Amino acid sequence: MVSPYVRRRRLAAELIQLREEHGYSTVRLATTVRMSRQRISQLQNGHVRPADDEIARILDVLRVGERRREQIMSIARDARERGWWEKFRDEMGPQQALYADLEAGARSIAEYHLTLLPGLLQIPEFTEVRARANRGIRPEAFDPTRALEARAVRQRILDRADGPSYEVIIDELAIRRPAAPPGVTRAQLLHLARMGRERRKVTIRVLPLPAALPGYVVPKSAFFTYRFPDPKDPTVVAVDTDGEDLVLTTPAQTGHYVDLYQRLQQAALDPTSSLDLLAAAAEDLSDHAGSRP
């Protein structure tokens, strides 16, 4: 599986490069291939699924050689794919659908969580609490039950033999601040510690509250970085917001977050100490948790 979103961005970059190599403006290209300027702009922005015939017409006009032509047509076919998440986009929430798309083709995922625990490692009880608590800006068709089912499907990517490596840095604030009832939170923290010990491709680090990042840089929000098998596909950074998440794909945009993540790694605890902290935090809740709900 590839990420259709990422392939649309890759196709957009390829089309812009080809157009510029041949000295065409967007207006001239649109006129020559008999397409609207708006449609050409949408393709160059990666906002729409391409049709084979329109990409072929563009490549004909630009006299693209056979080898490069086949490569670009292959990218276009990938960009047109529809993953399982498309059918349930409104019910599961567009934000979660976007992450399912990015995760689908990723070679590696690296996440920093400021106030909440990582979705790919959440237990169903914790996910259900969060789905019902964080209403945010959601479609009318949003269904917490469907969101819970979709989260479970997304989590299977970590079970795949060809699945991505997954590293997450969790700010201690997300561990200490209650985001669910004590019993659920305790079970969730123990699950994180167990996953970190048992899953070879899962690495969990905790950023202690007193830790100072190199240069005293302070993260303002959670963010997630995705890298893909094809080195020409863009590295993608998604920045968490209360509304529609910000998705960055150019090196000028993503470079800041790649550097910031490296600083977070330097300041965070090593994996063994991090898992010990998670287990200890779970035990701190034992007097309040009683039995697991």
C-alpha positions in Angstrom: 0.0 0.0 0.0 1.2 3.5 -0.8 -0.1 6.8 0.6 -2.3 8.4 -2.1 -1.9 11.8 -0.4 1.9 11.6 -0.7 1.8 10.4 -4.3 -0.4 13.3 -5.2 2.2 15.6 -3.7 4.9 13.8 -5.6 3.0 14.0 -8.8 2.5 17.8 -8.2 6.3 18.3 -7.8 7.0 16.3 -11.0 4.5 18.3 -13.0 5.9 21.6 -11.8 9.4 20.5 -12.6 8.5 19.3 -16.1 6.6 22.5 -16.9 9.5 24.7 -15.7 12.1 22.6 -17.6 10.2 23.2 -20.8 9.6 26.9 -20.2 5.8 26.7 -19.8 3.7 28.9 -17.6 0.6 27.4 -15.9 -1.6 29.5 -18.3 0.3 28.4 -21.4 0.3 24.7 -20.4 -3.5 24.9 -19.7 -4.2 26.5 -23.0 -2.0 24.0 -24.9 -3.5 20.9 -23.4 -7.0 22.4 -23.5 -7.6 22.2 -19.8 -8.7 24.9 -17.4 -6.1 26.9 -15.5 -7.8 25.9 -12.3 -7.5 22.2 -13.1 -3.7 22.5 -13.8 -3.3 24.5 -10.6 -5.2 21.8 -8.6 -2.9 19.1 -10.1 0.2 21.2 -9.2 -1.1 21.6 -5.7 -1.9 17.9 -5.2 -5.5 18.8 -4.3 -7.2 16.4 -6.7 -7.0 12.9 -8.0 -5.5 12.8 -11.5 -7.1 11.2 -14.5 -4.9 9.1 -16.8 -5.9 11.0 -19.9 -5.1 14.5 -18.6 -1.7 13.4 -17.3 -1.0 11.7 -20.7 -2.0 14.9 -22.5 0.4 17.0 -20.4 3.2 14.5 -21.0 2.5 14.5 -24.7 2.7 18.3 -24.9 6.0 18.4 -22.9 7.4 15.5 -25.0 8.4 13.4 -22.0 10.6 10.4 -22.8 9.2 6.9 -22.4 11.1 6.0 -19.2 10.1 9.1 -17.3 6.6 9.0 -18.8 6.0 5.5 -17.4 7.3 6.6 -14.0 5.0 9.6 -13.8 2.0 7.6 -15.0 2.7 5.0 -12.3 2.8 7.8 -9.7 -0.5 9.1 -11.1 -2.1 5.7 -10.7 -1.0 5.5 -7.1 -2.3 9.1 -6.5 -5.7 8.0 -7.7 -6.0 5.1 -5.2 -8.7 5.2 -2.5 -7.8 3.6 0.8 -10.3 2.0 3.2 -10.5 5.3 5.1 -12.1 7.1 2.2 -15.4 5.2 2.7 -15.7 6.3 6.3 -14.0 9.7 6.2 -16.8 11.7 7.8 -17.8 9.0 10.3 -14.2 8.5 11.5 -13.3 12.2 11.2 -11.2 13.7 8.4 -8.2 14.2 10.7 -8.0 10.5 11.4 -8.5 9.7 7.8 -5.5 11.8 6.9 -3.3 10.0 9.3 -4.5 6.6 8.0 -3.5 7.7 4.6 0.0 8.9 5.6 0.6 5.8 7.7 -0.4 3.4 4.9 2.8 3.8 2.9 5.2 5.0 5.5 8.7 3.4 6.0 9.1 5.2 9.4 7.0 7.3 11.7 8.3 9.6 14.4 5.9 11.4 16.7 6.1 14.0 19.5 3.1 14.1 21.8 2.7 17.2 24.0 -0.6 16.6 25.9 -2.1 13.3 24.8 -0.9 9.7 24.5 -0.1 8.3 21.0 -3.1 7.1 19.0 -1.4 4.1 17.4 -0.7 2.8 20.9 -4.0 3.5 22.6 -6.2 0.9 24.2 -9.9 0.9 23.1 -11.1 2.3 26.5 -8.7 5.3 26.3 -9.6 6.0 22.6 -13.3 5.9 23.4 -12.9 8.4 26.2 -11.0 10.7 24.0 -13.3 10.3 21.0 -16.3 11.4 23.1 -14.4 14.2 25.0 -12.7 16.0 22.2 -15.5 17.1 20.0 -13.6 19.8 18.1 -14.6 20.6 14.6 -16.2 17.5 13.2 -18.7 16.6 10.5 -22.3 16.0 11.5 -21.8 12.4 10.4 -19.0 11.8 13.0 -19.6 8.6 14.9 -17.4 7.9 18.0 -18.0 4.1 17.5 -16.8 4.3 13.9 -13.8 6.4 15.1 -12.9 3.7 17.6 -13.1 1.0 14.9 -11.0 3.0 12.5 -8.3 3.5 15.2 -8.1 -0.3 15.7 -7.7 -0.8 11.9 -4.9 1.9 11.9 -3.1 0.2 14.7 -2.7 -3.0 12.7 0.0 -1.4 10.6 2.4 -2.0 13.5 1.7 -5.7 13.3 2.6 -6.0 9.6 5.9 -7.6 8.7 6.5 -4.8 6.3 5.1 -2.1 8.6 6.9 1.0 9.5 9.4 1.6 12.3 7.7 3.7 15.0 9.3 6.0 17.4 7.3 8.3 19.7 8.5 10.9 22.2 5.9 11.5 24.9 6.1 14.7 27.0 5.7 13.9 30.7 2.9 16.4 30.8 0.8 13.9 28.7 1.5 11.2 31.2 0.8 13.2 34.4 -2.3 15.2 33.3 -5.5 13.0 33.4 -7.0 12.5 30.0 -9.3 9.6 31.1 -10.5 8.1 34.4 -7.7 6.7 36.6 -8.4 3.1 35.9 -8.3 3.6 32.1 -5.2 5.8 32.3 -3.4 3.2 34.4 -4.2 0.4 32.0 -3.1 2.7 29.1 0.3 3.5 30.7 0.9 -0.2 31.4 0.0 -1.0 27.8 2.6 1.6 26.6 5.3 0.1 28.8 4.5 -3.4 27.5 4.4 -2.4 23.8 7.8 -0.7 24.2 9.3 -3.9 25.7 7.7 -6.4 23.3 7.6 -4.7 19.9 10.9 -4.7 18.1 10.0 -1.8 15.8 8.4 0.4 18.5 10.6 2.8 20.4 9.1 4.9 23.2 10.9 7.8 24.9 9.6 10.2 27.6 10.6 13.8 27.8 10.8 14.7 31.5 9.2 18.0 32.6 12.5 19.4 33.9 14.4 18.5 30.6 15.8 21.5 28.7 16.1 21.0 24.9 19.4 22.1 23.2 19.2 25.8 22.5 16.2 26.0 25.0 13.8 25.4 22.1 10.3 24.7 23.4 7.8 22.8 21.2 4.5 24.6 20.8 2.4 21.6 19.6 2.5 17.9 18.9 3.8 16.9 15.5 4.3 13.7 13.4 6.9 12.9 10.8 6.5 10.4 8.0 9.2 9.1 5.7 8.5 6.8 2.7 10.4 4.0 0.8 10.8 6.0 -2.4 13.5 8.6 -1.6 11.9 11.0 -4.1 8.6 11.0 -2.2 8.5 14.0 0.2 9.0 13.7 3.9 5.7 14.8 5.5 5.2 16.6 8.8 1.7 16.9 10.2 1.3 19.5 13.0 -1.5 18.9 15.5 -4.1 21.7 16.0 -7.6 22.0 17.5 -9.0 22.3 14.0 -7.7 21.1 10.7 -4.1 19.8 11.1 -1.3 21.6 9.2 0.4 19.3 6.7 3.9 20.3 5.4 5.7 18.6 2.5 8.5 20.9 1.3 12.0 20.7 2.8 11.8 24.4 3.7 8.7 23.6 5.8 9.6 20.3 7.3 13.3 21.1 8.1 12.4 22.9 11.3 10.5 20.0 12.7 13.1 17.4 11.7 15.6 19.5 13.6 13.2 20.0 16.6 12.7 16.2 16.8 16.4 15.6 17.0 16.6 18.1 19.9 13.7 16.3 21.6 15.6 13.0 21.2 18.7 14.4 22.8 16.7 15.7 25.8 14.4 12.7 26.3 15.1 9.7 28.5 16.5 6.5 26.9 13.9 3.8 26.1 14.6 1.7 29.1 14.3 4.6 31.6 11.2 5.8 29.7 9.4 2.5 30.1 10.3 2.4 33.8 8.8 5.9 34.2 5.6 4.8 32.4 5.3 1.8 34.7 5.9 3.9 37.8 3.3 6.4 36.7 0.8 3.6 36.3 1.6 2.4 39.8 1.1 5.9 41.2 -2.5 5.6 39.9 -3.2 2.2 41.5 -4.7 3.6 44.7 -7.2 5.6 42.6 -7.8 3.2 39.8 -9.3 0.2 41.7 -10.3 -2.3 39.1 -10.0 -1.5 35.4 -13.3 -0.2 34.0 
